[in-house]
Amino acid sequence: MTNISGIVKSARNIMRQDTGTGSDELRILQLGWMLFLKIFSDKDKELELMDDDYVSPIPAKLHWDVWAGDDEGMTGDELREFVDEQLFPTLANIDLSTATPGSAAGNRAILVHEVFANNYNYMKSGIHLRQVINKLNEINFNNSKDLHLFGQIYETFLSELQSAGTLGEFYTPRAVTEFMTEMVNPTLDERLLDPACGTGGFLTAAIEHLKASTTTGEQHEAIGHNVQGWEYKPLPYMLGNTNLILHDITSPNIRYGDSLQRPLTEYTRKDRVDVILANPPFGGVVSNNNENNFPQTYRTKESADLFLILMIHLLKDGGRAAIVLPDGSLTGDGVKQRIRQKLLEDCNLHTIVRLPNSVFQPYASVATNLLFFTKGEPTKTVWYYQHQLPEGYKAYSKTKPIQKAEFESLKQWWGGVDRAGRETNEQAWQVDIDTIKASGYNLDIKNPHQPEEEKQHSSTELLDLLHQSFIKGDELLAQLRKELQ
């Protein structure tokens, strides 16, 4: 298998030498459009071979293999001028008037236009640009063994960055997305949505899950239509489309736009879906007064809570959801309590899997939970399951991430489709709805069978705790001085 870590590290080091890609975010943006064009162009060539009627929206001279495929090809000022003055202007201004709405060719033309109209070539040196291109040419995305290379590239690139900041909010470990998808078990005739799809981790997990059931080309095409995502940030939108194209979805069904920007009342029956898989952004404050698009009783600036209301609304009766939420959404008064009450009254929240704080390291250190619920009947009992770190681990890290095999004992306990036969044990416990109501609909219920897990604090949190300790110490000293006077 290709040494992804080595390639990404080399590409990053090359871009760090270029005056145009002096920040982590610009290096990710640069890598993003290059990966998109390389993968899109390769897949377009395949489509032209398989379908005599398909015409690529990319002019022949702009296909990746024509201008970038030869390691000894254009370089220096000639390459930079070609990219800046021919490649980007041509692809950003593709004639969409002839694109048939809804057709694969039409949708792909629109996608190319959106990507290149909203991006730039940030690199100033054509020599550095050629060097990065040559590194990417070491990756063969057509190798079936390397199907998940795109996800590895993105994950590796993020973990290498020192100041990715909020860019990490749209990455969910593949072990988690695959487990959640398997437990929800979407079928070929169901519509599935991730309203905050990021780079498409849940969408590709669903696609691979559904592919195992396909027997015809029509069924495969239906997957591309039924598996849909929404994303409002340009970079993850571009990477999400690239990821789905890499997974053989000819025309990805990802909508560009803010899911919270549309008034909740405008989402009607036709917008409702059978399955939702999502890790909505949390810890963020919604922009543009989007909270006003929700009923007064549920208005809040916390994005995760608004997404929860949106996802409940978007599910059909009988629809199923598996989502990631932080501890902060499981407790709290006021609006937070009313949102939890709605969840428990409108849906059967049958399972909450409590994850260790470090699952999303190095991108986030907050404690997170996996919530599984079905819309259409109220909750009577909530089962909790505490996922434990592997023996000998103090925390997950980028070199020791969570693995799919760790969910095997949880899957055995799960109890199949009807979840029958579950039993209480050291990792699993059950709480009835009356107990939850009496506590103000608090869902942050610790494992009664084990001592509370020792919290793994980040460096920032440790500094905050130290600062608070100093303040407390100063207060005690001041009080002591006052008493001695």
Residue pairs with C-beta under 8 A, 6 or more apart in sequence:
1 145
1 146
2 138
2 139
2 140
2 143
2 146
2 149
4 139
4 149
4 152
4 153
4 156
5 156
7 135
7 136
7 138
7 139
7 153
8 153
8 156
8 157
8 160
9 156
9 160
10 135
11 31
11 132
11 135
11 136
12 27
12 157
12 160
14 128
14 131
14 132
14 135
15 21
15 27
15 30
15 31
15 123
15 128
15 132
16 22
16 27
17 125
17 128
18 122
18 123
18 124
18 125
18 128
18 129
19 124
19 125
20 26
20 122
20 123
20 124
20 125
21 27
21 30
21 122
21 123
23 163
24 161
24 162
24 163
24 164
24 167
25 164
25 167
26 122
27 157
27 161
28 157
28 158
28 161
28 164
28 167
28 235
29 119
29 120
29 122
29 235
30 121
30 122
30 123
30 132
31 132
31 153
31 157
32 119
32 235
32 238
32 239
32 242
33 115
33 116
33 119
33 121
33 238
34 132
34 133
34 136
35 136
35 150
35 153
35 239
35 242
36 115
36 238
36 239
36 241
36 242
37 64
38 64
38 68
38 136
38 141
39 141
39 150
39 242
39 245
39 246
40 58
40 108
40 111
40 112
40 242
40 245
41 58
41 63
41 64
41 65
42 64
42 65
42 141
42 142
43 245
43 246
43 248
43 250
44 56
44 57
44 58
44 63
44 108
45 56
45 63
45 65
47 54
47 56
47 104
47 250
48 54
48 55
48 56
54 104
54 105
55 105
56 63
56 105
56 108
57 94
57 99
57 105
57 108
57 109
57 112
58 91
58 112
59 90
60 66
61 67
62 86
62 87
62 90
62 91
67 73
67 74
67 82
67 87
68 133
68 137
69 137
71 134
71 137
73 79
73 130
74 82
74 126
74 130
75 126
75 127
75 129
75 130
76 126
76 127
76 130
77 126
78 126
79 126
79 129
79 130
80 121
80 123
80 124
80 125
80 126
80 129
81 126
83 121
83 129
84 121
87 116
87 121
88 116
88 119
88 120
88 121
91 112
91 113
91 115
91 116
92 113
92 116
92 117
93 113
93 117
94 109
94 112
94 113
96 106
96 109
96 110
96 113
99 105
99 106
99 107
99 109
99 110
100 106
103 251
104 250
104 251
107 251
107 252
108 250
108 251
111 241
111 252
114 237
114 256
115 238
115 241
118 234
118 238
119 234
119 238
121 129
123 129
123 132
139 146
139 149
139 153
140 146
141 149
141 150
141 246
147 246
147 247
148 174
150 242
150 243
150 246
151 174
151 199
151 201
151 204
151 243
154 171
154 199
154 239
155 171
158 164
158 167
158 168
158 171
158 363
159 362
159 398
161 167
164 363
166 284
167 235
168 360
168 362
168 363
168 364
169 198
169 281
169 282
169 283
169 284
169 363
169 364
170 196
170 198
170 199
170 231
170 233
170 236
170 279
170 281
171 198
171 199
171 201
171 360
171 363
172 198
172 201
172 202
172 279
172 324
172 360
173 359
173 360
173 401
173 402
174 201
174 205
174 404
175 401
175 402
175 403
175 404
175 406
175 407
176 324
176 355
176 359
176 370
176 402
177 201
177 202
177 204
177 205
177 277
178 205
178 208
178 209
178 404
179 370
179 404
179 407
179 410
179 411
180 202
180 205
180 277
180 322
180 370
180 372
181 202
181 205
181 206
181 209
181 277
181 322
182 209
182 411
183 322
183 372
183 411
183 414
184 275
184 277
184 320
184 321
184 322
184 372
185 209
185 417
186 192
186 206
186 209
186 210
186 274
186 275
186 277
187 210
187 213
188 210
188 213
188 214
188 219
188 222
188 223
188 226
189 222
189 226
190 226
190 273
190 274
190 275
191 226
191 228
191 273
191 274
191 275
192 203
192 206
192 226
192 227
192 228
192 273
192 274
192 275
192 276
192 277
193 228
193 229
193 230
193 273
193 275
193 276
193 277
193 278
193 314
194 200
194 202
194 203
194 228
194 229
194 230
194 276
194 277
194 278
195 229
195 230
195 259
195 276
195 278
195 280
195 307
195 310
195 311
195 314
196 230
196 231
196 259
196 278
196 279
196 280
196 281
196 307
197 203
197 229
197 230
197 231
197 236
197 240
197 254
197 278
198 231
198 236
198 239
198 240
198 279
199 236
199 239
199 240
199 243
200 229
200 239
200 240
200 241
200 243
200 244
200 252
200 254
201 243
201 279
202 229
202 277
202 278
202 279
203 227
203 228
203 229
203 240
203 243
203 244
203 254
204 243
204 244
204 247
205 277
206 227
206 275
206 277
207 223
207 227
207 244
207 247
207 249
208 247
210 223
210 227
211 220
211 223
213 219
214 220
214 223
220 248
221 250
223 249
224 244
224 249
224 250
224 251
224 252
224 253
225 253
226 253
227 249
227 253
228 253
228 254
228 255
228 273
229 240
229 252
229 253
229 254
229 255
230 254
230 255
230 257
230 259
231 237
231 240
231 254
231 255
231 256
232 256
232 257
232 258
232 259
232 261
234 256
237 254
237 256
240 252
240 254
241 252
241 254
244 252
244 254
245 252
258 288
258 290
259 307
259 310
260 286
260 290
260 293
260 303
260 306
260 307
260 310
261 288
261 290
261 293
262 293
263 293
264 293
264 294
264 295
264 309
264 310
264 313
267 310
267 313
267 314
271 314
272 314
272 315
272 316
272 319
273 314
273 315
273 316
273 319
274 315
274 316
274 318
274 319
274 320
275 319
275 320
275 321
276 311
276 314
276 315
276 319
276 320
276 321
276 322
276 323
277 321
277 322
277 323
278 307
278 311
278 321
278 323
278 324
279 323
279 324
280 303
280 304
280 307
280 308
280 311
280 323
280 324
280 325
281 303
281 304
281 307
282 302
282 303
282 304
282 325
282 326
282 328
282 329
282 366
283 303
283 304
283 326
283 328
283 364
283 366
284 302
284 303
285 301
285 302
285 303
286 301
286 302
286 303
286 306
290 306
291 299
291 300
291 301
291 306
292 299
294 306
294 309
294 310
297 335
297 338
298 305
298 306
298 309
298 335
298 338
298 339
298 342
299 335
300 306
300 335
300 336
300 339
302 328
302 329
302 336
304 325
304 326
304 328
304 329
305 329
305 335
305 336
305 339
308 323
308 325
308 329
308 339
308 343
309 339
309 342
311 321
311 323
312 342
312 343
312 346
312 347
312 375
315 321
315 347
315 375
316 375
317 375
317 376
318 374
318 375
318 376
319 374
319 375
319 376
320 372
320 373
320 374
320 375
321 347
321 371
321 372
321 373
321 374
321 375
322 370
322 371
322 372
323 370
323 371
324 368
324 369
324 370
324 371
325 368
325 369
325 371
326 366
326 367
326 368
326 369
327 366
327 367
327 368
327 369
327 444
328 336
328 366
329 336
329 339
329 340
330 340
330 352
330 369
330 442
330 443
330 444
331 442
331 443
331 444
333 440
337 440
337 441
340 441
340 442
340 443
341 441
343 349
343 373
343 379
344 378
344 379
344 433
344 436
344 441
345 378
345 379
346 375
346 376
346 378
347 373
347 374
347 375
347 376
347 377
347 378
347 379
348 373
348 374
348 376
348 377
348 378
348 379
348 380
349 371
349 372
349 373
349 379
349 382
349 443
350 372
350 373
350 374
350 379
350 381
350 382
350 383
350 419
351 370
351 371
351 372
351 382
351 383
351 384
351 385
351 414
351 419
352 369
352 370
352 371
352 372
352 382
352 383
352 384
352 385
352 443
353 369
353 370
353 372
353 384
353 385
353 386
353 387
353 410
354 367
354 369
354 384
354 385
354 386
354 387
354 447
355 367
355 368
355 369
355 370
355 387
356 367
356 387
356 388
356 389
356 395
356 396
356 453
356 456
357 365
357 366
357 367
357 368
357 395
357 453
357 455
357 456
358 365
358 389
358 395
358 396
358 397
358 456
359 368
359 396
359 402
360 366
360 368
361 395
361 396
361 397
361 398
362 397
362 398
365 456
365 457
365 458
365 461
367 455
373 379
378 433
379 433
379 436
380 432
380 433
381 430
381 431
381 432
381 433
382 430
382 431
382 433
382 436
382 443
383 419
383 422
383 428
383 429
383 430
384 428
384 429
384 430
384 431
384 445
384 447
385 410
385 413
385 427
385 428
386 427
386 428
386 447
386 450
386 453
387 406
387 407
387 410
387 427
388 427
389 395
389 396
390 403
390 406
393 400
394 456
395 456
396 402
409 427
413 422
413 423
413 425
413 427
413 428
414 422
415 421
415 422
422 428
422 430
424 430
424 449
425 449
426 447
426 449
426 450
427 447
427 449
427 450
429 445
429 447
429 448
429 449
431 445
436 442
436 443
436 445
446 452
457 465
